[in-house]
């Protein structure tokens, strides 16, 4: 599969995903590198399809709730993967959290798409602001 990272997704994700999935038949592009910035979403979906992308990964959660954009994504035969931002996070925590969320879920998305090729929307839950460390940890060894 070929994935396009929208310009609102942390740019560091492009390098991480490209390295992590290298040799697994998946390619990653980025708005601002493979496709110019500044296109309206509907136009971007068409361009992404023309350039051979199968899915878009975005932080613009509103896209999926706008009927015209949702329909344009479907017509472009793109899968839509929404990764919301947690606005309580700051600095590098934002990009770490979103990148980790994609890394942890992309195999499930790929499997679903292989089994159900029609355009599908995946909207992930807002990432947590903590790291969910067990109670009474950290502790000295």
C-alpha positions as CSV (number, residue, x, y, z in Angstrom):
1,X,0.0,0.0,0.0
2,X,1.0,3.6,-0.6
3,X,0.2,6.0,2.2
4,X,0.3,9.8,2.0
5,X,0.8,11.8,5.1
6,X,-1.2,15.0,5.1
7,X,0.6,18.3,5.7
8,X,-1.0,18.5,9.2
9,X,0.6,15.2,10.4
10,X,4.0,15.4,12.1
11,X,6.6,15.4,9.3
12,X,8.9,13.1,11.4
13,X,6.3,10.3,10.8
14,X,7.4,10.1,7.2
15,X,10.9,9.0,8.0
16,X,9.9,6.7,10.9
17,X,7.2,4.9,8.8
18,X,9.4,4.6,5.7
19,X,12.2,3.0,7.8
20,X,9.9,0.8,9.9
21,X,8.0,-0.6,6.9
22,X,11.0,-0.7,4.5
23,X,10.9,-4.0,2.6
24,X,7.3,-4.8,3.5
25,X,5.8,-3.5,0.3
26,X,4.5,-0.2,1.8
27,X,5.5,3.2,0.7
28,X,5.0,6.6,2.4
29,X,4.8,10.0,0.8
30,X,4.3,13.4,2.4
31,X,2.4,16.5,1.4
32,X,5.1,19.1,1.0
33,X,7.6,16.6,-0.5
34,X,5.9,14.3,-3.0
35,X,2.9,16.5,-3.4
36,X,3.0,20.3,-3.1
37,X,1.4,22.0,-0.1
38,X,-1.7,24.2,-0.3
39,X,-4.2,22.1,-2.1
40,X,-7.8,22.0,-0.8
41,X,-8.7,18.6,0.6
42,X,-10.9,17.6,-2.3
43,X,-8.3,18.4,-4.8
44,X,-5.6,16.7,-2.7
45,X,-7.6,13.5,-2.7
46,X,-7.7,13.4,-6.5
47,X,-4.0,14.2,-6.8
48,X,-3.1,11.5,-4.3
49,X,-5.1,9.0,-6.3
50,X,-3.4,10.1,-9.6
51,X,0.0,9.7,-7.9
52,X,-0.8,6.1,-6.8
53,X,-1.6,6.5,-3.2
54,X,-4.1,4.2,-1.6
55,X,-4.6,5.9,1.7
56,X,-4.2,9.3,3.4
57,X,-3.1,9.7,7.1
58,X,-4.3,12.9,8.5
59,X,-4.8,14.9,11.8
60,X,-7.7,16.8,10.2
61,X,-10.5,14.9,11.8
62,X,-13.1,17.2,10.4
63,X,-12.5,15.9,6.8
64,X,-14.5,12.8,7.5
65,X,-17.5,14.8,8.9
66,X,-17.7,17.1,5.8
67,X,-19.9,15.3,3.3
68,X,-18.2,16.7,0.2
69,X,-14.8,15.8,1.4
70,X,-15.9,12.3,2.5
71,X,-17.4,11.7,-1.0
72,X,-14.3,13.1,-2.7
73,X,-12.1,10.7,-0.7
74,X,-14.4,7.8,-1.7
75,X,-14.4,8.8,-5.4
76,X,-10.6,9.0,-5.3
77,X,-10.6,5.4,-4.0
78,X,-8.6,6.4,-0.9
79,X,-8.8,5.0,2.5
80,X,-8.9,7.7,5.2
81,X,-7.0,7.3,8.4
82,X,-7.7,9.9,11.0
83,X,-5.2,10.4,13.9
84,X,-6.5,13.0,16.3
85,X,-4.2,15.3,18.3
86,X,-4.5,15.5,22.0
87,X,-4.4,19.3,22.6
88,X,-3.2,18.8,26.2
89,X,0.1,17.5,24.8
90,X,3.0,19.9,24.1
91,X,6.1,19.8,22.0
92,X,7.6,16.5,21.0
93,X,4.9,14.6,22.9
94,X,2.5,15.4,20.2
95,X,4.5,13.8,17.4
96,X,5.6,10.9,19.5
97,X,2.1,10.1,20.5
98,X,0.6,10.3,17.0
99,X,3.5,8.4,15.4
100,X,3.2,5.6,18.0
101,X,-0.5,5.4,17.4
102,X,0.0,4.9,13.7
103,X,2.8,2.3,14.2
104,X,0.6,0.4,16.6
105,X,-2.4,0.3,14.4
106,X,-1.2,0.3,10.8
107,X,-0.9,-3.5,10.5
108,X,-4.6,-3.8,11.5
109,X,-5.5,-1.1,8.9
110,X,-3.5,-2.9,6.2
111,X,-5.2,-6.3,7.0
112,X,-8.6,-4.7,6.9
113,X,-8.0,-3.1,3.6
114,X,-6.6,-6.3,2.1
115,X,-9.8,-8.1,3.2
116,X,-12.1,-5.2,2.2
117,X,-10.7,-3.1,-0.6
118,X,-13.5,-0.6,-0.9
119,X,-12.6,2.9,0.5
120,X,-12.8,2.8,4.3
121,X,-12.5,5.5,7.0
122,X,-10.5,4.7,10.2
123,X,-10.9,7.2,13.0
124,X,-8.7,6.5,15.9
125,X,-9.3,7.6,19.5
126,X,-7.6,10.7,20.8
127,X,-4.2,9.7,22.2
128,X,-3.8,9.6,25.9
129,X,-1.7,12.2,27.7
130,X,0.1,9.8,29.9
131,X,2.0,6.6,29.3
132,X,-0.2,4.4,31.5
133,X,2.6,3.2,33.8
134,X,1.4,0.7,36.4
135,X,0.6,1.9,39.8
136,X,3.6,2.0,42.2
137,X,6.0,2.4,39.2
138,X,8.6,3.6,38.4
139,X,10.4,2.1,41.3
140,X,14.0,1.3,42.1
141,X,15.3,-2.1,41.2
